[in-house]
Amino acid sequence: MNITNTLRGLLRGTGRRDVVREYLDQSVSLADLERRQREIDSGRFRGRNYPF
């Protein structure tokens, strides 16, 4: 079971939640963390649907 879970995790790829978590973990101060949270709330990691 453990091997299959590991393989599933590798094949699944990095999800949006993981990318956001890594981005927040890179903050160096409380002010930087708050700024990053505001960027995420404003749509930094949302998908873009451009018609062109």
C-alpha positions as CSV (number, residue, x, y, z in Angstrom):
1,M,0.0,0.0,0.0
2,N,2.8,2.4,0.9
3,I,4.4,2.0,-2.5
4,T,1.2,2.7,-4.4
5,N,0.5,5.8,-2.4
6,T,4.0,7.1,-3.2
7,L,3.5,6.4,-6.9
8,R,0.1,8.1,-6.9
9,G,1.6,11.2,-5.2
10,L,4.4,11.4,-7.8
11,L,2.1,11.0,-10.8
12,R,-0.5,13.4,-9.5
13,G,1.8,16.4,-9.7
14,T,1.8,19.6,-7.7
15,G,-1.7,20.9,-7.0
16,R,-2.7,24.5,-6.5
17,R,-2.8,24.1,-2.7
18,D,0.8,22.9,-2.6
19,V,2.0,25.7,-4.8
20,V,0.3,28.3,-2.6
21,R,1.7,26.7,0.5
22,E,5.3,26.7,-0.9
23,Y,4.8,30.4,-1.8
24,L,3.7,31.3,1.7
25,D,6.5,29.2,3.2
26,Q,9.1,31.4,1.4
27,S,8.0,34.5,3.3
28,V,10.8,36.1,5.4
29,S,8.8,38.2,7.8
30,L,5.3,38.7,9.1
31,A,4.8,41.7,6.8
32,D,6.0,39.7,3.8
33,L,3.6,36.8,4.7
34,E,0.6,39.3,4.9
35,R,1.5,40.8,1.5
36,R,1.7,37.3,0.0
37,Q,-1.7,36.4,1.5
38,R,-3.2,39.6,0.0
39,E,-1.7,38.7,-3.4
40,I,-3.3,35.2,-3.2
41,D,-6.6,36.7,-2.2
42,S,-6.5,39.0,-5.1
43,G,-6.1,36.2,-7.6
44,R,-2.3,35.6,-8.1
45,F,-2.8,31.8,-8.6
46,R,-6.1,31.7,-10.3
47,G,-6.3,30.4,-13.8
48,R,-6.6,32.9,-16.6
49,N,-9.2,32.3,-19.3
50,Y,-8.2,34.6,-22.1
51,P,-10.2,34.4,-25.3
52,F,-7.2,34.8,-27.5
